[in-house]
Structures are given as C-alpha cells and as structure tokens.
Amino acid sequence: MSKVSRAVAYIDLNALEYNCLSIRSRLSSGAGLLGVVKADAYGHGAIEVSRKLGSIGIDYLGVATIDEAIVLRSGGITKPILIMSGIFSWDDIEPLIRYDLTPVVHDEAILVRLVEITRGFTKPLRIHLKFDTGMGRLGFLPQEAHEIAQMLYDARGIQVEGLMSHFPVSEIRDEYGLSQVAAFRAVIDTFRSAGFDPAYLHMSNSGAIINYPEAHFSLVRAGISLYGSHPSLSLESFLPLRQVMKVSARIAFCREFPAGASLSYGRTFTTGRSSKIAYIPVGYSDGYPRSLSNKGSVLINDTRCNVVGRVCMDWILADVTGIGPVKSGDEAVLLGEGEREGVRVSANEIAELAGTIPYEILCKISRRIERVYV
C-alpha cells in the first residue's frame, strides 16, 4: 500500500461506542444487544468493529454466512456468533461445530436433517428458529410452531437457544407490525408450553428499537443504527447517533474555467460563470454513486460544494468557486462529519439523493479506500 492514500475511510470507534450506548438506553429492561456485523460490518471492517463491540459488552454478533463467521473467529473474536442466513449444505455442519457457531434454522428439511445428524452429539448444537410472522421471506409459519416443538422435544443433540422473527417495515408503527408481534408471542407461548425455555427471543431491528418497544423481548438486533444511520430520516430525533465512517480524499488539483465550458462525460454540466473546479480522485469504482452526478455535495473547508458533471469511475468534480483559497492537497469530505459541529454529509442524505438506502451506501464503499481506525 502506498504511504499516501488517495482516499481514506476513517472509522471512529468512539462513535461506535456512543451509538451502542445510545441504543442500549432505549432498550426495555432485560433486553440484550446483538450487533449485526455482516457484509464486513456494513463496510466498516468486521474484525475491528467486533473487537470494539466485544470490549464494550455486546451480547451477540450476527453475520450472514459461515465464511463471515470464520473470518471473525480467525481474527480472535470469541463472542457468540449467529449465522443469520442459516445453513444450506451439510458441509456447513463441521465448521459450525469447529468454530462454535450458532445457525438460524428456517426450513423443515434442514431441521429434520439436523436432528438426525446431531443425534449422537455429546454437546448439543445451539440453534435459533426463525418464524415468518409477515416478512414473506424466510421462516416457519407461526401455525407450524406446535409441530416443530414436538419434533424437537426429544432431539437431545439440538438446543433451541433462540426464537426469532423479522419486521418487513419497522420505520413506522402500524397495525401490521403489531399483528406480527402478537403472532410471535403466540409462537413463544407454544414453545414454552412444550417445555422449552429459549434464552434469546428476538424480533426488533434498528427501526423497531424506537417503534416497537414491546418487541424488544430478550435481545435486539442493531444493524444500521450501530454505524450512525437510521432506517428512516423520520427517526433521527428519537435516537441520537454519530456517523462512524468518514470518507475523505485529498484534492488532486484545481482548474479555472470560463463561463460556457462543459465538464465531464456527457456534457451534462456547463459553467454559468467563471468557475474554479476541484478534482477529487474518487469515483463510482470506490463506491461513490454515479447517481450523485450534478446532485451530490462534498465538504471542503467545512463548506458544501456541489458535485458538477458526471461522476466518473475514478474522479468527481466539485465547484469551489468563491469559497476562499482551495488548493491541491486540501481535504474533501465525501461522507461524514466536518470540523465544525453540525456540518456533515450523512449516509442517509447520500442515499436519499441516490434513490437508495444508507445500508447500500455504506456497504458499497470499496476496499480500494483504505480503512483507518481512530
């Protein structure tokens, strides 16, 4: 890696801790916290983020795949890890045992096979059973709860450590969501009546932390909120968060253009006055959305500057006319906080301009951009 990076993603671990504490302050009594670190901790670096979360007392970690979990175990992470997407091959059983991982099970054929495979285990395999209360994606149906409980009652090789469900919409509180909570409570009651006492009951994600306190149960899964964004801008006033990632680059050079000059591919922008343009060596190959062409903004000297012309694969252009001295080597903040309080470009803002969600913005920050932990 070169000593001078063209762009850097600074990961503020103190902001991560702040967000974790802010989330915990909203949880119901007795509810633990699962930190979702799938997709390389939403682009923030799964090992480093998990290590920090472990040091401040996170209860559980959640990843999508066994491969993601193995990366964490190989990096020295010892906290319980939930494989949230479940297992799809019998080859997955051996690494589950070797790396002490807990899978989510959401399919009857897989569950039947697990019962057979684990029959002779001296140490039961911990699993979480997922029930589809209205997400319409993965999970057993609530009316199958009794049958599943009966199937597992004599399965000594399996420990039902958890029951879980999932909201399709948690950014608002409505009757559909409340009906899901009621359906999940019925599943819990069915398992308890059958003699089970799962340690972890979880349904709430980042939006439900605020909108469905009755669904906190014994564990809450915090994903996007850990990293400083909300699933909806409407929730910002209810839960104070700090952006964990700051992406910045050094201005490569500046050029003066007269009025009437067209800039970048497609000639989509023409200067309306004598203009000074800064060239920033970041583009859509680094994860800066091309859809921000002529719409985005960056912070230079704590001043918002418009992105002009098409976003290129490796470059963006910013209009710095009239904002004072700007030169090669000055910092341009593409995502995150400026130096002055309240000056920032948030992942939510970028997502709204790009017509997507903050999850995608963070996950797509390329590994071409160096991560620096502060």
Contacts in CASP RR format, 6 or more apart in sequence:
PFRMAT RR
TARGET T0000
AUTHOR 0000-0000-0000
METHOD contacts of the structure
MODEL  1
MSKVSRAVAYIDLNALEYNCLSIRSRLSSGAGLLGVVKADAYGHGAIEVS
RKLGSIGIDYLGVATIDEAIVLRSGGITKPILIMSGIFSWDDIEPLIRYD
LTPVVHDEAILVRLVEITRGFTKPLRIHLKFDTGMGRLGFLPQEAHEIAQ
MLYDARGIQVEGLMSHFPVSEIRDEYGLSQVAAFRAVIDTFRSAGFDPAY
LHMSNSGAIINYPEAHFSLVRAGISLYGSHPSLSLESFLPLRQVMKVSAR
IAFCREFPAGASLSYGRTFTTGRSSKIAYIPVGYSDGYPRSLSNKGSVLI
NDTRCNVVGRVCMDWILADVTGIGPVKSGDEAVLLGEGEREGVRVSANEI
AELAGTIPYEILCKISRRIERVYV
1 370 0 8 1.000
5 369 0 8 1.000
5 370 0 8 1.000
6 249 0 8 1.000
6 250 0 8 1.000
6 281 0 8 1.000
6 282 0 8 1.000
7 247 0 8 1.000
7 248 0 8 1.000
7 249 0 8 1.000
7 281 0 8 1.000
7 282 0 8 1.000
7 286 0 8 1.000
7 334 0 8 1.000
7 368 0 8 1.000
7 369 0 8 1.000
7 370 0 8 1.000
8 247 0 8 1.000
8 248 0 8 1.000
8 249 0 8 1.000
8 369 0 8 1.000
8 370 0 8 1.000
8 371 0 8 1.000
8 372 0 8 1.000
9 245 0 8 1.000
9 246 0 8 1.000
9 247 0 8 1.000
9 365 0 8 1.000
9 369 0 8 1.000
9 370 0 8 1.000
9 371 0 8 1.000
9 372 0 8 1.000
10 245 0 8 1.000
10 246 0 8 1.000
10 247 0 8 1.000
10 248 0 8 1.000
10 372 0 8 1.000
10 373 0 8 1.000
10 374 0 8 1.000
11 44 0 8 1.000
11 45 0 8 1.000
11 48 0 8 1.000
11 49 0 8 1.000
11 244 0 8 1.000
11 245 0 8 1.000
11 371 0 8 1.000
11 372 0 8 1.000
11 373 0 8 1.000
11 374 0 8 1.000
12 242 0 8 1.000
12 243 0 8 1.000
12 244 0 8 1.000
12 245 0 8 1.000
12 246 0 8 1.000
12 374 0 8 1.000
13 48 0 8 1.000
13 49 0 8 1.000
13 52 0 8 1.000
13 244 0 8 1.000
13 373 0 8 1.000
13 374 0 8 1.000
14 374 0 8 1.000
15 228 0 8 1.000
15 242 0 8 1.000
15 243 0 8 1.000
15 244 0 8 1.000
16 44 0 8 1.000
16 49 0 8 1.000
16 52 0 8 1.000
16 53 0 8 1.000
16 226 0 8 1.000
16 227 0 8 1.000
16 244 0 8 1.000
17 52 0 8 1.000
17 56 0 8 1.000
18 241 0 8 1.000
18 242 0 8 1.000
19 225 0 8 1.000
19 226 0 8 1.000
19 227 0 8 1.000
19 228 0 8 1.000
19 241 0 8 1.000
19 242 0 8 1.000
19 244 0 8 1.000
20 33 0 8 1.000
20 53 0 8 1.000
20 56 0 8 1.000
20 58 0 8 1.000
20 222 0 8 1.000
20 226 0 8 1.000
21 56 0 8 1.000
22 239 0 8 1.000
22 240 0 8 1.000
22 241 0 8 1.000
23 33 0 8 1.000
23 209 0 8 1.000
23 220 0 8 1.000
23 222 0 8 1.000
23 225 0 8 1.000
23 226 0 8 1.000
23 239 0 8 1.000
24 33 0 8 1.000
26 209 0 8 1.000
26 210 0 8 1.000
26 213 0 8 1.000
26 239 0 8 1.000
27 33 0 8 1.000
27 209 0 8 1.000
27 216 0 8 1.000
27 220 0 8 1.000
28 213 0 8 1.000
28 214 0 8 1.000
28 216 0 8 1.000
30 218 0 8 1.000
31 216 0 8 1.000
31 217 0 8 1.000
31 218 0 8 1.000
31 219 0 8 1.000
31 220 0 8 1.000
32 59 0 8 1.000
32 60 0 8 1.000
32 218 0 8 1.000
32 219 0 8 1.000
32 220 0 8 1.000
33 58 0 8 1.000
33 59 0 8 1.000
33 60 0 8 1.000
33 219 0 8 1.000
33 220 0 8 1.000
33 222 0 8 1.000
34 58 0 8 1.000
34 59 0 8 1.000
34 60 0 8 1.000
34 61 0 8 1.000
34 62 0 8 1.000
34 82 0 8 1.000
34 202 0 8 1.000
34 219 0 8 1.000
34 220 0 8 1.000
34 221 0 8 1.000
34 222 0 8 1.000
35 53 0 8 1.000
35 58 0 8 1.000
35 60 0 8 1.000
35 61 0 8 1.000
35 62 0 8 1.000
35 221 0 8 1.000
35 222 0 8 1.000
35 223 0 8 1.000
35 226 0 8 1.000
36 42 0 8 1.000
36 61 0 8 1.000
36 62 0 8 1.000
36 63 0 8 1.000
36 84 0 8 1.000
36 221 0 8 1.000
36 222 0 8 1.000
36 223 0 8 1.000
36 226 0 8 1.000
37 45 0 8 1.000
37 46 0 8 1.000
37 49 0 8 1.000
37 50 0 8 1.000
37 53 0 8 1.000
37 61 0 8 1.000
37 62 0 8 1.000
37 63 0 8 1.000
37 68 0 8 1.000
37 72 0 8 1.000
38 46 0 8 1.000
38 62 0 8 1.000
38 63 0 8 1.000
38 64 0 8 1.000
38 65 0 8 1.000
38 68 0 8 1.000
38 84 0 8 1.000
39 64 0 8 1.000
39 363 0 8 1.000
40 46 0 8 1.000
40 68 0 8 1.000
40 363 0 8 1.000
41 48 0 8 1.000
41 49 0 8 1.000
41 50 0 8 1.000
41 227 0 8 1.000
42 223 0 8 1.000
42 224 0 8 1.000
42 227 0 8 1.000
42 359 0 8 1.000
42 362 0 8 1.000
42 363 0 8 1.000
43 245 0 8 1.000
43 362 0 8 1.000
43 363 0 8 1.000
43 365 0 8 1.000
44 227 0 8 1.000
44 244 0 8 1.000
44 245 0 8 1.000
44 362 0 8 1.000
44 371 0 8 1.000
45 371 0 8 1.000
46 63 0 8 1.000
46 68 0 8 1.000
46 71 0 8 1.000
46 72 0 8 1.000
47 71 0 8 1.000
47 72 0 8 1.000
47 75 0 8 1.000
47 76 0 8 1.000
47 77 0 8 1.000
48 371 0 8 1.000
48 373 0 8 1.000
50 61 0 8 1.000
50 72 0 8 1.000
50 77 0 8 1.000
50 79 0 8 1.000
51 76 0 8 1.000
51 77 0 8 1.000
53 61 0 8 1.000
53 79 0 8 1.000
53 226 0 8 1.000
54 77 0 8 1.000
54 79 0 8 1.000
58 79 0 8 1.000
59 79 0 8 1.000
59 80 0 8 1.000
59 219 0 8 1.000
60 79 0 8 1.000
60 80 0 8 1.000
60 81 0 8 1.000
60 82 0 8 1.000
60 200 0 8 1.000
60 219 0 8 1.000
61 72 0 8 1.000
61 77 0 8 1.000
61 79 0 8 1.000
61 80 0 8 1.000
61 81 0 8 1.000
61 82 0 8 1.000
62 81 0 8 1.000
62 82 0 8 1.000
62 83 0 8 1.000
62 84 0 8 1.000
62 221 0 8 1.000
63 69 0 8 1.000
63 72 0 8 1.000
63 81 0 8 1.000
63 82 0 8 1.000
63 83 0 8 1.000
63 84 0 8 1.000
64 83 0 8 1.000
64 84 0 8 1.000
64 85 0 8 1.000
65 83 0 8 1.000
65 85 0 8 1.000
66 83 0 8 1.000
66 87 0 8 1.000
66 92 0 8 1.000
66 95 0 8 1.000
66 96 0 8 1.000
66 99 0 8 1.000
66 101 0 8 1.000
69 81 0 8 1.000
69 83 0 8 1.000
69 99 0 8 1.000
69 101 0 8 1.000
70 95 0 8 1.000
70 99 0 8 1.000
72 81 0 8 1.000
73 81 0 8 1.000
73 99 0 8 1.000
73 100 0 8 1.000
73 101 0 8 1.000
80 102 0 8 1.000
81 99 0 8 1.000
81 100 0 8 1.000
81 101 0 8 1.000
81 102 0 8 1.000
82 102 0 8 1.000
82 103 0 8 1.000
82 104 0 8 1.000
82 128 0 8 1.000
83 96 0 8 1.000
83 101 0 8 1.000
83 102 0 8 1.000
83 103 0 8 1.000
83 104 0 8 1.000
84 104 0 8 1.000
85 104 0 8 1.000
85 138 0 8 1.000
86 103 0 8 1.000
86 104 0 8 1.000
86 105 0 8 1.000
86 106 0 8 1.000
87 93 0 8 1.000
87 96 0 8 1.000
87 103 0 8 1.000
87 105 0 8 1.000
87 110 0 8 1.000
88 110 0 8 1.000
90 113 0 8 1.000
90 117 0 8 1.000
92 103 0 8 1.000
93 114 0 8 1.000
93 117 0 8 1.000
95 101 0 8 1.000
96 102 0 8 1.000
96 103 0 8 1.000
96 125 0 8 1.000
97 125 0 8 1.000
102 126 0 8 1.000
102 127 0 8 1.000
102 128 0 8 1.000
102 161 0 8 1.000
103 125 0 8 1.000
103 127 0 8 1.000
103 128 0 8 1.000
104 127 0 8 1.000
104 128 0 8 1.000
104 129 0 8 1.000
104 130 0 8 1.000
104 164 0 8 1.000
105 111 0 8 1.000
105 114 0 8 1.000
105 127 0 8 1.000
105 128 0 8 1.000
105 129 0 8 1.000
105 130 0 8 1.000
106 129 0 8 1.000
106 130 0 8 1.000
106 132 0 8 1.000
106 138 0 8 1.000
106 139 0 8 1.000
106 140 0 8 1.000
107 138 0 8 1.000
107 139 0 8 1.000
108 140 0 8 1.000
108 144 0 8 1.000
108 148 0 8 1.000
111 129 0 8 1.000
111 148 0 8 1.000
111 151 0 8 1.000
111 152 0 8 1.000
112 151 0 8 1.000
114 125 0 8 1.000
114 127 0 8 1.000
114 158 0 8 1.000
115 151 0 8 1.000
115 152 0 8 1.000
115 155 0 8 1.000
115 157 0 8 1.000
115 158 0 8 1.000
118 124 0 8 1.000
118 125 0 8 1.000
118 155 0 8 1.000
118 157 0 8 1.000
118 158 0 8 1.000
119 155 0 8 1.000
119 156 0 8 1.000
119 157 0 8 1.000
120 156 0 8 1.000
120 157 0 8 1.000
121 156 0 8 1.000
121 157 0 8 1.000
124 156 0 8 1.000
124 157 0 8 1.000
124 158 0 8 1.000
124 159 0 8 1.000
125 157 0 8 1.000
125 158 0 8 1.000
125 159 0 8 1.000
126 159 0 8 1.000
126 161 0 8 1.000
127 158 0 8 1.000
127 159 0 8 1.000
127 160 0 8 1.000
127 161 0 8 1.000
127 162 0 8 1.000
128 160 0 8 1.000
128 161 0 8 1.000
128 162 0 8 1.000
128 163 0 8 1.000
128 164 0 8 1.000
128 200 0 8 1.000
128 202 0 8 1.000
129 140 0 8 1.000
129 148 0 8 1.000
129 160 0 8 1.000
129 162 0 8 1.000
129 163 0 8 1.000
129 164 0 8 1.000
130 138 0 8 1.000
130 139 0 8 1.000
130 140 0 8 1.000
130 164 0 8 1.000
130 165 0 8 1.000
130 166 0 8 1.000
131 139 0 8 1.000
131 140 0 8 1.000
131 141 0 8 1.000
131 142 0 8 1.000
131 145 0 8 1.000
131 163 0 8 1.000
131 164 0 8 1.000
131 165 0 8 1.000
131 183 0 8 1.000
131 184 0 8 1.000
131 187 0 8 1.000
132 138 0 8 1.000
132 139 0 8 1.000
132 140 0 8 1.000
132 141 0 8 1.000
132 142 0 8 1.000
132 165 0 8 1.000
132 166 0 8 1.000
133 142 0 8 1.000
133 165 0 8 1.000
133 166 0 8 1.000
133 179 0 8 1.000
133 180 0 8 1.000
133 181 0 8 1.000
133 183 0 8 1.000
133 184 0 8 1.000
133 187 0 8 1.000
133 203 0 8 1.000
134 168 0 8 1.000
134 176 0 8 1.000
134 180 0 8 1.000
134 183 0 8 1.000
135 165 0 8 1.000
135 166 0 8 1.000
135 167 0 8 1.000
135 168 0 8 1.000
136 168 0 8 1.000
137 166 0 8 1.000
137 168 0 8 1.000
138 166 0 8 1.000
140 148 0 8 1.000
142 183 0 8 1.000
142 184 0 8 1.000
142 186 0 8 1.000
142 187 0 8 1.000
145 186 0 8 1.000
145 187 0 8 1.000
145 190 0 8 1.000
145 191 0 8 1.000
146 190 0 8 1.000
146 194 0 8 1.000
149 190 0 8 1.000
149 191 0 8 1.000
149 194 0 8 1.000
149 195 0 8 1.000
149 196 0 8 1.000
150 194 0 8 1.000
152 158 0 8 1.000
152 160 0 8 1.000
152 196 0 8 1.000
153 194 0 8 1.000
153 195 0 8 1.000
160 191 0 8 1.000
160 196 0 8 1.000
160 198 0 8 1.000
161 198 0 8 1.000
161 199 0 8 1.000
161 200 0 8 1.000
162 198 0 8 1.000
162 199 0 8 1.000
162 200 0 8 1.000
162 201 0 8 1.000
162 202 0 8 1.000
163 184 0 8 1.000
163 187 0 8 1.000
163 188 0 8 1.000
163 191 0 8 1.000
163 198 0 8 1.000
163 200 0 8 1.000
163 201 0 8 1.000
163 202 0 8 1.000
164 200 0 8 1.000
164 201 0 8 1.000
164 202 0 8 1.000
164 203 0 8 1.000
165 180 0 8 1.000
165 183 0 8 1.000
165 184 0 8 1.000
165 187 0 8 1.000
165 203 0 8 1.000
166 203 0 8 1.000
166 205 0 8 1.000
167 177 0 8 1.000
167 180 0 8 1.000
167 203 0 8 1.000
167 204 0 8 1.000
167 205 0 8 1.000
167 207 0 8 1.000
167 208 0 8 1.000
167 212 0 8 1.000
167 215 0 8 1.000
169 176 0 8 1.000
169 177 0 8 1.000
170 204 0 8 1.000
170 205 0 8 1.000
170 206 0 8 1.000
170 207 0 8 1.000
170 208 0 8 1.000
170 211 0 8 1.000
170 212 0 8 1.000
170 231 0 8 1.000
171 207 0 8 1.000
171 211 0 8 1.000
171 231 0 8 1.000
171 232 0 8 1.000
171 234 0 8 1.000
171 235 0 8 1.000
172 211 0 8 1.000
172 232 0 8 1.000
172 234 0 8 1.000
173 211 0 8 1.000
173 212 0 8 1.000
177 212 0 8 1.000
178 212 0 8 1.000
180 203 0 8 1.000
181 203 0 8 1.000
181 212 0 8 1.000
181 214 0 8 1.000
181 215 0 8 1.000
184 203 0 8 1.000
184 215 0 8 1.000
188 198 0 8 1.000
188 201 0 8 1.000
188 217 0 8 1.000
191 198 0 8 1.000
199 218 0 8 1.000
200 218 0 8 1.000
200 219 0 8 1.000
201 217 0 8 1.000
201 218 0 8 1.000
201 219 0 8 1.000
202 217 0 8 1.000
202 218 0 8 1.000
202 219 0 8 1.000
202 220 0 8 1.000
202 221 0 8 1.000
203 212 0 8 1.000
203 215 0 8 1.000
203 217 0 8 1.000
204 212 0 8 1.000
204 215 0 8 1.000
204 216 0 8 1.000
204 217 0 8 1.000
204 220 0 8 1.000
204 221 0 8 1.000
205 220 0 8 1.000
205 221 0 8 1.000
205 222 0 8 1.000
205 223 0 8 1.000
205 231 0 8 1.000
206 222 0 8 1.000
206 223 0 8 1.000
206 224 0 8 1.000
206 225 0 8 1.000
206 226 0 8 1.000
206 230 0 8 1.000
206 231 0 8 1.000
207 225 0 8 1.000
207 230 0 8 1.000
207 231 0 8 1.000
207 232 0 8 1.000
207 235 0 8 1.000
208 215 0 8 1.000
208 216 0 8 1.000
208 220 0 8 1.000
209 216 0 8 1.000
209 220 0 8 1.000
209 222 0 8 1.000
209 225 0 8 1.000
209 239 0 8 1.000
210 235 0 8 1.000
210 238 0 8 1.000
210 239 0 8 1.000
211 235 0 8 1.000
224 230 0 8 1.000
224 231 0 8 1.000
224 358 0 8 1.000
224 359 0 8 1.000
224 362 0 8 1.000
225 231 0 8 1.000
225 239 0 8 1.000
225 241 0 8 1.000
226 244 0 8 1.000
227 243 0 8 1.000
227 244 0 8 1.000
227 245 0 8 1.000
227 347 0 8 1.000
227 362 0 8 1.000
228 241 0 8 1.000
228 242 0 8 1.000
228 243 0 8 1.000
228 244 0 8 1.000
228 347 0 8 1.000
229 241 0 8 1.000
229 243 0 8 1.000
229 346 0 8 1.000
229 347 0 8 1.000
229 348 0 8 1.000
229 358 0 8 1.000
229 359 0 8 1.000
229 362 0 8 1.000
230 236 0 8 1.000
230 239 0 8 1.000
230 241 0 8 1.000
230 348 0 8 1.000
230 358 0 8 1.000
231 357 0 8 1.000
231 358 0 8 1.000
233 348 0 8 1.000
233 352 0 8 1.000
236 348 0 8 1.000
242 337 0 8 1.000
243 335 0 8 1.000
243 336 0 8 1.000
243 337 0 8 1.000
243 344 0 8 1.000
243 346 0 8 1.000
243 347 0 8 1.000
245 335 0 8 1.000
245 336 0 8 1.000
245 347 0 8 1.000
245 362 0 8 1.000
245 365 0 8 1.000
246 333 0 8 1.000
246 335 0 8 1.000
246 336 0 8 1.000
246 337 0 8 1.000
246 338 0 8 1.000
247 282 0 8 1.000
247 333 0 8 1.000
247 334 0 8 1.000
247 335 0 8 1.000
247 336 0 8 1.000
247 365 0 8 1.000
247 369 0 8 1.000
248 331 0 8 1.000
248 332 0 8 1.000
248 333 0 8 1.000
248 334 0 8 1.000
249 280 0 8 1.000
249 281 0 8 1.000
249 282 0 8 1.000
249 331 0 8 1.000
249 332 0 8 1.000
249 334 0 8 1.000
250 281 0 8 1.000
250 328 0 8 1.000
250 329 0 8 1.000
250 330 0 8 1.000
250 331 0 8 1.000
250 332 0 8 1.000
251 278 0 8 1.000
251 279 0 8 1.000
251 280 0 8 1.000
251 300 0 8 1.000
251 326 0 8 1.000
251 327 0 8 1.000
251 328 0 8 1.000
251 329 0 8 1.000
251 330 0 8 1.000
251 331 0 8 1.000
251 332 0 8 1.000
252 279 0 8 1.000
252 280 0 8 1.000
252 281 0 8 1.000
252 328 0 8 1.000
252 329 0 8 1.000
253 278 0 8 1.000
253 279 0 8 1.000
253 328 0 8 1.000
254 276 0 8 1.000
254 277 0 8 1.000
254 278 0 8 1.000
254 279 0 8 1.000
254 320 0 8 1.000
254 326 0 8 1.000
254 327 0 8 1.000
254 328 0 8 1.000
255 276 0 8 1.000
255 277 0 8 1.000
255 279 0 8 1.000
256 274 0 8 1.000
256 275 0 8 1.000
256 276 0 8 1.000
256 277 0 8 1.000
257 263 0 8 1.000
257 271 0 8 1.000
257 274 0 8 1.000
257 275 0 8 1.000
257 276 0 8 1.000
257 277 0 8 1.000
258 271 0 8 1.000
258 274 0 8 1.000
259 271 0 8 1.000
259 272 0 8 1.000
259 273 0 8 1.000
259 274 0 8 1.000
259 275 0 8 1.000
260 270 0 8 1.000
260 271 0 8 1.000
260 272 0 8 1.000
261 270 0 8 1.000
261 271 0 8 1.000
261 275 0 8 1.000
262 269 0 8 1.000
262 270 0 8 1.000
262 271 0 8 1.000
263 269 0 8 1.000
263 270 0 8 1.000
263 271 0 8 1.000
263 277 0 8 1.000
263 308 0 8 1.000
263 309 0 8 1.000
263 317 0 8 1.000
264 293 0 8 1.000
264 308 0 8 1.000
264 309 0 8 1.000
264 310 0 8 1.000
264 312 0 8 1.000
264 317 0 8 1.000
265 309 0 8 1.000
265 310 0 8 1.000
265 312 0 8 1.000
266 310 0 8 1.000
268 293 0 8 1.000
268 294 0 8 1.000
268 309 0 8 1.000
268 310 0 8 1.000
269 294 0 8 1.000
269 308 0 8 1.000
269 309 0 8 1.000
269 310 0 8 1.000
273 321 0 8 1.000
274 321 0 8 1.000
275 319 0 8 1.000
275 321 0 8 1.000
276 319 0 8 1.000
276 320 0 8 1.000
276 321 0 8 1.000
276 322 0 8 1.000
276 326 0 8 1.000
277 308 0 8 1.000
277 317 0 8 1.000
277 318 0 8 1.000
277 319 0 8 1.000
277 320 0 8 1.000
278 300 0 8 1.000
278 305 0 8 1.000
278 317 0 8 1.000
278 318 0 8 1.000
278 319 0 8 1.000
278 320 0 8 1.000
278 326 0 8 1.000
278 330 0 8 1.000
278 332 0 8 1.000
279 315 0 8 1.000
279 317 0 8 1.000
280 298 0 8 1.000
280 315 0 8 1.000
280 316 0 8 1.000
280 317 0 8 1.000
280 318 0 8 1.000
280 332 0 8 1.000
280 334 0 8 1.000
281 314 0 8 1.000
281 315 0 8 1.000
282 288 0 8 1.000
282 314 0 8 1.000
282 315 0 8 1.000
282 316 0 8 1.000
282 334 0 8 1.000
282 369 0 8 1.000
283 311 0 8 1.000
283 312 0 8 1.000
283 313 0 8 1.000
283 314 0 8 1.000
283 315 0 8 1.000
283 316 0 8 1.000
284 290 0 8 1.000
284 311 0 8 1.000
284 312 0 8 1.000
284 313 0 8 1.000
285 313 0 8 1.000
285 314 0 8 1.000
285 366 0 8 1.000
285 368 0 8 1.000
286 314 0 8 1.000
286 365 0 8 1.000
286 366 0 8 1.000
286 368 0 8 1.000
286 369 0 8 1.000
287 364 0 8 1.000
287 365 0 8 1.000
287 366 0 8 1.000
288 311 0 8 1.000
288 316 0 8 1.000
288 334 0 8 1.000
289 311 0 8 1.000
289 350 0 8 1.000
289 354 0 8 1.000
289 356 0 8 1.000
289 361 0 8 1.000
289 364 0 8 1.000
290 310 0 8 1.000
290 311 0 8 1.000
291 311 0 8 1.000
291 353 0 8 1.000
291 354 0 8 1.000
291 355 0 8 1.000
291 356 0 8 1.000
292 307 0 8 1.000
292 311 0 8 1.000
292 316 0 8 1.000
292 350 0 8 1.000
292 353 0 8 1.000
292 354 0 8 1.000
293 307 0 8 1.000
293 309 0 8 1.000
293 310 0 8 1.000
293 311 0 8 1.000
294 306 0 8 1.000
294 307 0 8 1.000
294 308 0 8 1.000
294 309 0 8 1.000
294 310 0 8 1.000
295 307 0 8 1.000
295 353 0 8 1.000
296 306 0 8 1.000
296 307 0 8 1.000
296 350 0 8 1.000
296 353 0 8 1.000
297 304 0 8 1.000
297 305 0 8 1.000
297 306 0 8 1.000
297 307 0 8 1.000
297 318 0 8 1.000
297 345 0 8 1.000
298 304 0 8 1.000
298 305 0 8 1.000
298 307 0 8 1.000
298 316 0 8 1.000
298 318 0 8 1.000
298 332 0 8 1.000
298 333 0 8 1.000
298 334 0 8 1.000
298 345 0 8 1.000
299 305 0 8 1.000
299 332 0 8 1.000
299 333 0 8 1.000
299 336 0 8 1.000
299 338 0 8 1.000
299 343 0 8 1.000
299 344 0 8 1.000
299 345 0 8 1.000
300 318 0 8 1.000
300 320 0 8 1.000
300 323 0 8 1.000
300 326 0 8 1.000
300 330 0 8 1.000
300 331 0 8 1.000
300 332 0 8 1.000
300 333 0 8 1.000
301 323 0 8 1.000
301 324 0 8 1.000
301 326 0 8 1.000
301 330 0 8 1.000
302 338 0 8 1.000
302 339 0 8 1.000
302 340 0 8 1.000
302 343 0 8 1.000
303 323 0 8 1.000
304 345 0 8 1.000
305 318 0 8 1.000
305 319 0 8 1.000
305 320 0 8 1.000
305 323 0 8 1.000
305 332 0 8 1.000
306 318 0 8 1.000
306 319 0 8 1.000
307 316 0 8 1.000
307 317 0 8 1.000
307 318 0 8 1.000
308 317 0 8 1.000
308 318 0 8 1.000
308 319 0 8 1.000
309 317 0 8 1.000
316 334 0 8 1.000
318 332 0 8 1.000
320 326 0 8 1.000
333 345 0 8 1.000
334 345 0 8 1.000
335 345 0 8 1.000
335 346 0 8 1.000
335 347 0 8 1.000
335 350 0 8 1.000
335 361 0 8 1.000
335 365 0 8 1.000
336 344 0 8 1.000
336 345 0 8 1.000
336 346 0 8 1.000
336 347 0 8 1.000
337 343 0 8 1.000
337 344 0 8 1.000
338 344 0 8 1.000
346 358 0 8 1.000
347 358 0 8 1.000
347 361 0 8 1.000
347 362 0 8 1.000
348 358 0 8 1.000
350 358 0 8 1.000
350 361 0 8 1.000
351 357 0 8 1.000
351 358 0 8 1.000
351 360 0 8 1.000
351 361 0 8 1.000
354 361 0 8 1.000
END
